[in-house]
């Protein structure tokens, strides 16, 4: 009986190990939506006055990667950045962003599943979000955009609100363009140093993009399709060649994003008002 019990215990432990790690909840979470309003109030009073606003997007990412890639990636990375900062909180992900003309369909809207809103609507959403956080006592609102298409809109909103609040600098808005730029510059340079070509690295759903997704959550990628993805083209929604993508390569970019963002946010929040 003891042997059988030990075998059952071993099976149970193996089953538990196979489960994904539980998302941290409760009063210690960095995620705003995990907290009660009184916990948020107390966090702000204790000095948690920086709020990160992760911005993703719902768009096609080739036949091998899910539509919500940006949303999952930016949520996880924002959480890691908040952990490194110590007292920052993370707002819910903004998943509805400009993705091109709806009718006639343009850009990513040519592919089923993509959701697009207008640039004025998007900017109004960001502005209302920042105004909400200012009202509650946050002193620094940081936009973290995982997608290149709306970086200018983040900047527009930050500039507009900071100008409007110039006489009341209790809260500042930061469009952290460094978060995205590192994926287009430093990360690409690192991959080239590893021997990968610009054509393979790609601009969308290629080696770089797919590797980043694998590094944060392997379920974002249909790995069984990677072998055939070398033949994918812009017609399939892919610019680049993802077939040699790996979580290991993605981790190089993940660490660059986190480290660059943490340093930039620390500098912004410490700057004189």
C-alpha positions in Angstrom: 0.0 0.0 0.0 2.9 2.3 0.9 4.4 1.7 -2.6 1.1 2.5 -4.3 0.6 5.6 -2.3 4.1 6.8 -3.2 3.4 6.2 -6.9 0.2 8.1 -6.7 1.9 11.0 -4.9 4.6 11.0 -7.6 2.0 11.2 -10.4 0.2 14.0 -8.6 3.4 16.0 -8.3 4.2 15.5 -12.0 0.7 16.6 -12.9 1.0 19.8 -10.8 4.4 20.5 -12.3 2.9 20.4 -15.8 0.3 23.1 -14.9 1.2 26.7 -15.9 2.3 28.9 -13.0 -0.7 30.6 -11.3 -1.1 34.3 -11.9 -0.3 36.2 -8.8 -3.4 37.7 -7.3 -4.4 39.4 -4.1 -3.1 42.6 -2.4 0.5 41.9 -3.5 -0.2 41.8 -7.2 1.2 44.5 -9.5 -1.9 44.2 -11.8 -4.4 47.0 -11.1 -7.3 44.7 -12.0 -6.3 42.2 -9.3 -6.7 44.8 -6.6 -9.7 46.2 -4.7 -10.2 50.0 -4.8 -9.1 50.3 -1.1 -5.9 48.4 -1.9 -5.2 50.8 -4.8 -5.9 53.7 -2.5 -3.5 52.4 0.1 -0.8 51.6 -2.5 -0.9 55.1 -3.8 -0.7 56.5 -0.3 2.3 54.3 0.4 4.1 55.7 -2.7 3.0 53.5 -5.6 2.3 56.5 -7.8 3.6 55.2 -11.2 1.2 53.4 -13.4 2.2 51.5 -16.5 -0.4 51.4 -19.3 0.4 48.4 -21.5 -0.9 48.9 -25.1 -1.2 45.8 -27.4 -3.4 45.3 -30.4 -5.5 42.6 -31.9 -4.0 41.8 -35.3 -2.9 39.1 -37.7 0.5 37.7 -37.0 0.9 35.2 -39.8 -0.5 31.7 -39.9 1.8 30.6 -37.0 1.1 33.2 -34.3 -2.1 34.2 -32.5 -4.0 37.5 -32.9 -3.4 38.5 -29.3 0.4 38.3 -29.4 0.9 42.0 -28.6 -1.6 41.9 -25.7 -0.1 38.9 -23.9 3.5 40.1 -24.6 3.0 43.6 -23.3 1.1 42.4 -20.2 3.8 40.0 -19.2 6.7 42.5 -19.9 4.9 45.3 -18.2 4.5 43.1 -15.1 8.3 42.3 -15.2 9.1 46.0 -15.6 6.9 46.8 -12.6 8.6 44.2 -10.5 12.0 45.7 -11.3 10.7 49.2 -10.5 9.4 48.1 -7.2 6.4 50.3 -6.6 4.8 50.6 -10.1 1.4 49.2 -10.9 0.1 47.9 -14.2 -3.1 48.9 -15.8 -5.3 46.5 -17.9 -4.0 46.0 -21.4 -5.5 48.3 -24.2 -6.2 45.7 -26.9 -8.2 47.9 -29.4 -5.8 50.1 -31.5 -5.5 51.5 -35.0 -4.8 48.8 -37.5 -5.7 50.4 -40.8 -8.8 51.3 -42.8 -11.8 49.0 -42.2 -13.6 49.7 -45.5 -11.9 49.2 -47.8 -9.7 47.0 -45.7 -6.0 48.0 -45.5 -2.9 46.9 -43.7 -3.6 44.2 -41.1 -7.4 44.6 -41.6 -7.0 42.5 -44.8 -6.8 39.5 -42.5 -9.7 38.0 -40.5 -9.7 38.6 -36.8 -7.9 42.0 -36.8 -9.7 44.8 -35.0 -9.1 48.4 -35.8 -10.3 51.7 -34.3 -9.6 55.2 -35.7 -6.6 57.2 -34.5 -8.8 60.0 -32.9 -10.8 57.3 -31.0 -7.5 55.7 -29.8 -6.0 59.0 -28.7 -9.3 59.8 -26.8 -9.0 56.4 -25.1 -5.5 57.1 -24.0 -6.3 60.6 -22.8 -9.3 59.5 -20.7 -7.1 56.7 -19.2 -4.4 59.1 -18.2 -6.9 61.6 -16.8 -8.5 58.8 -14.7 -5.2 58.0 -13.2 -4.4 61.6 -12.5 -7.7 61.9 -10.7 -6.8 59.0 -8.4 -3.4 60.4 -7.4 -0.9 58.7 -9.7 2.0 61.0 -10.5 3.4 59.3 -13.5 1.4 57.6 -16.3 3.6 55.6 -18.6 2.4 54.3 -22.0 4.1 51.1 -23.1 3.2 50.4 -26.7 4.1 47.0 -28.1 3.1 47.8 -31.7 4.9 50.3 -34.0 1.8 51.7 -35.7 0.6 54.0 -32.9 3.8 55.2 -31.3 3.1 58.7 -32.7 -0.4 58.6 -31.1 1.1 57.9 -27.7 3.4 60.8 -28.1 0.6 63.1 -29.2 -1.5 62.4 -26.1 1.5 62.7 -23.7 2.4 66.1 -25.3 -1.1 67.4 -25.2 -1.8 66.4 -21.6 1.5 67.6 -20.3 0.9 71.0 -21.9 -2.6 71.1 -20.5 -1.3 70.2 -17.0 1.8 72.5 -17.1 0.4 74.7 -14.3 -0.4 71.7 -12.3 2.5 69.2 -12.6 1.2 66.8 -10.0 0.9 64.2 -12.8 3.0 63.7 -16.0 2.4 61.4 -18.9 5.2 59.6 -20.6 5.1 57.9 -24.0 8.0 55.4 -23.5 9.1 55.0 -27.1 12.2 53.2 -25.9 10.1 50.2 -25.0 9.3 49.6 -28.7 12.4 51.1 -30.2 14.7 48.6 -28.6 13.0 45.8 -30.5 13.7 47.6 -33.8 17.3 48.6 -33.0 19.3 47.0 -30.2 17.5 43.6 -30.4 17.9 43.5 -34.2 21.6 44.3 -33.8 22.0 41.5 -31.3 20.4 39.0 -33.7 22.6 40.1 -36.5 25.6 39.5 -34.3 24.3 35.9 -33.8 24.5 35.5 -37.6 20.9 36.1 -38.7 20.2 38.3 -41.7 17.9 41.2 -41.9 15.6 39.3 -44.3 15.2 36.5 -41.8 14.8 38.8 -38.8 12.0 40.5 -40.6 9.6 43.3 -39.6 6.5 41.4 -38.7 6.0 37.8 -37.6 9.5 37.0 -38.7 12.4 35.5 -36.6 12.6 38.4 -34.1 8.9 38.9 -33.5 8.2 35.2 -33.2 11.2 34.6 -30.9 9.9 37.3 -28.5 6.5 35.6 -28.5 8.0 32.3 -27.7 10.1 33.8 -24.9 7.1 35.2 -23.0 4.5 32.5 -23.8 5.1 29.5 -26.1 1.3 29.0 -26.5 1.3 32.2 -28.7 3.0 30.3 -31.5 1.9 27.3 -33.5 5.3 25.6 -33.3 4.2 22.8 -35.6 3.9 25.4 -38.4 7.3 26.9 -38.0 9.0 24.3 -40.3 6.8 25.3 -43.2 6.8 29.1 -42.3 10.0 29.7 -44.3 7.7 29.8 -47.4 5.4 32.4 -45.8 5.3 35.9 -47.5 3.6 39.2 -47.1 0.5 37.6 -48.7 0.4 35.4 -45.6 0.9 38.4 -43.2 4.6 37.6 -42.7 7.6 39.8 -43.3 10.7 37.8 -42.5 11.4 34.1 -41.9 10.3 32.7 -38.5 11.2 29.1 -39.0 14.4 29.3 -36.8 12.7 31.3 -34.1 13.3 30.2 -30.5 12.6 31.2 -26.9 16.3 31.5 -26.3 16.7 34.1 -29.0 13.6 35.8 -27.7 15.0 36.1 -24.2 17.8 38.3 -25.5 15.2 40.8 -26.6 13.1 40.4 -23.5 15.9 41.3 -21.3 16.8 44.3 -23.5 13.2 45.6 -23.4 13.0 45.2 -19.6 16.3 46.7 -18.8 16.0 49.6 -21.2 12.4 50.4 -20.0 13.3 50.3 -16.3 16.2 52.6 -16.7 14.2 55.0 -18.8 11.2 55.1 -16.4 13.5 55.6 -13.4 15.1 58.6 -15.2 11.7 60.1 -16.2 10.1 59.7 -12.7 13.1 61.2 -11.0 13.3 64.3 -13.2 12.3 67.6 -11.7 8.7 68.7 -12.2 
